[in-house]
Amino acid sequence: MLESQYLAGRDDLLESMKKVPFLRSYSDKFLRKILELSKIRRYQAGEVITREGEYDCWLYVILAGEVKVVKNDEEIARLDAAGGTFGELAVIDGEPRSAATFAASETTCLAIDSSFIDRLDPRERREFEAVYFRLLSEILAHRLRQTSEELSLLKQELELVRRI
């Protein structure tokens, strides 16, 4: 992995950040706070990004490339859209990573240290969390819909197999 320094003072990145669906709802003030504790991380194909069962507070936004999600040594998803996010569950509940992630190709991510939320003053924190948790709920709702669709298809296939 190649990793930048923290991106504090990088106002040149604000317009690029506003193009990321996960971040476009934030004001420049909050985007600057996010940049203060964010890094650009570049991974080669096959390189581990996160490990299943580990604890950390990093949320990832894909800037370029493709990520595969692996649980119990089984690939369960691929994320290949710029602006796609992963790592949000561990950020929300503080539990260990529920899956590992690997770069499926050369991949660049914005890695956000979500512990910065704890450093905001109480008023800013409430304001930031209102937007942050709304965005996370949108991501999770989208993933739940996808999972429900996949489960429905698998149940249909299982029923067909049982009939044979």
C-alpha positions in Angstrom: 0.0 0.0 0.0 1.1 3.5 -0.8 -0.3 6.1 1.6 -0.4 9.9 1.5 0.0 12.1 4.5 -3.2 13.4 6.1 -4.9 15.7 3.7 -5.3 18.8 6.0 -5.1 22.0 4.1 -5.9 20.4 0.8 -8.6 22.7 -0.4 -7.7 21.8 -3.9 -9.5 18.5 -3.3 -12.8 20.0 -2.2 -14.4 20.0 -5.7 -13.3 16.4 -6.3 -14.8 15.4 -3.0 -18.1 17.0 -3.9 -18.4 14.6 -6.9 -18.4 11.6 -4.6 -22.0 10.7 -3.9 -21.3 9.8 -0.2 -19.8 13.3 0.4 -21.7 15.7 -1.8 -24.2 16.7 0.9 -21.5 18.2 3.1 -20.5 21.8 3.3 -17.0 22.9 2.7 -16.5 23.3 6.4 -17.2 19.6 7.0 -15.3 18.4 3.9 -12.2 20.2 5.3 -12.7 18.4 8.6 -13.0 15.1 6.8 -9.8 15.9 4.8 -7.9 16.7 8.0 -8.1 13.0 9.0 -8.2 11.4 5.6 -5.5 9.8 3.5 -5.3 8.6 -0.1 -4.3 4.9 -0.1 -3.3 3.1 -3.3 -3.4 -0.7 -3.4 -2.0 -3.2 -6.0 -4.3 -6.0 -7.2 -4.6 -8.7 -4.6 -3.5 -6.5 -1.7 -5.5 -6.6 1.6 -7.3 -3.5 2.5 -9.1 -4.7 5.6 -9.0 -8.0 7.4 -12.1 -9.8 8.7 -12.2 -9.7 12.5 -9.9 -6.7 13.0 -10.9 -3.5 14.7 -10.3 -0.1 13.2 -12.2 3.1 12.5 -11.5 3.7 8.8 -14.2 4.2 6.3 -13.2 3.9 2.7 -14.4 5.6 -0.5 -13.3 4.1 -3.8 -11.8 6.7 -6.1 -10.7 4.3 -8.8 -10.4 0.5 -9.1 -12.3 -2.4 -7.8 -12.6 -4.1 -4.4 -13.7 -7.6 -3.6 -15.4 -8.4 -0.3 -14.6 -11.8 1.2 -16.3 -13.5 4.2 -15.1 -16.8 5.5 -12.8 -17.2 2.4 -15.8 -16.7 0.1 -16.1 -13.7 -2.2 -19.5 -12.2 -1.4 -19.4 -8.9 -3.4 -17.5 -6.7 -5.7 -17.5 -2.9 -5.5 -16.3 -1.2 -8.7 -18.1 2.2 -8.8 -16.1 5.3 -8.0 -17.7 6.7 -4.9 -18.6 3.3 -3.6 -18.0 2.9 0.2 -17.0 0.1 2.5 -16.1 -0.2 6.1 -19.2 1.6 7.4 -20.5 -1.2 9.6 -17.4 -1.2 11.8 -17.6 2.6 12.0 -21.3 2.5 13.1 -21.2 -0.2 15.7 -17.5 -0.4 16.7 -17.5 -4.2 16.2 -14.7 -6.0 14.3 -14.7 -6.0 10.5 -17.4 -8.4 9.3 -15.5 -9.2 6.1 -12.1 -8.7 4.5 -11.6 -6.5 1.5 -9.0 -6.9 -1.2 -8.0 -4.7 -4.2 -9.3 -6.7 -7.2 -7.3 -4.4 -9.5 -5.1 -1.4 -8.9 -7.3 0.6 -6.5 -7.2 4.1 -5.0 -9.3 4.9 -1.9 -10.0 7.9 0.3 -9.5 6.4 3.8 -11.4 8.5 6.3 -10.5 8.1 10.0 -13.9 8.4 11.5 -12.6 8.9 15.0 -12.5 12.6 14.0 -16.2 12.8 14.8 -15.3 12.5 18.5 -13.2 15.6 18.2 -15.9 17.9 17.0 -17.5 20.3 19.4 -21.0 19.1 20.5 -23.0 21.4 18.2 -20.9 20.6 15.1 -21.0 16.9 16.0 -24.8 16.9 16.0 -24.9 18.7 12.7 -22.3 16.5 11.1 -23.8 13.2 12.4 -27.2 14.1 11.1 -25.9 14.2 7.6 -23.4 11.4 8.2 -25.9 8.9 9.5 -28.5 9.8 6.9 -25.9 9.0 4.2 -24.9 5.7 5.9 -28.5 4.7 6.2 -28.9 5.3 2.4 -25.9 3.1 1.7 -27.2 0.4 4.0 -30.7 0.5 2.6 -29.3 0.1 -0.9 -27.2 -2.9 0.2 -30.2 -4.4 2.0 -32.3 -4.2 -1.1 -29.6 -5.9 -3.1 -29.2 -8.6 -0.5 -33.0 -9.2 -0.4 -33.1 -9.5 -4.1 -30.2 -12.0 -4.1 -31.8 -14.0 -1.3 -35.1 -14.1 -3.2 -33.3 -15.5 -6.3 -31.4 -18.1 -4.2 -34.7 -19.3 -2.6 -36.2 -19.7 -6.0 -33.2 -21.7 -7.2 -33.3 -23.8 -4.1 -37.0 -24.6 -4.6 -36.2 -25.6 -8.2 -33.4 -27.9 -7.0 -35.7 -29.5 -4.4 -38.3 -30.3 -7.0 -35.8 -32.3 -9.1 
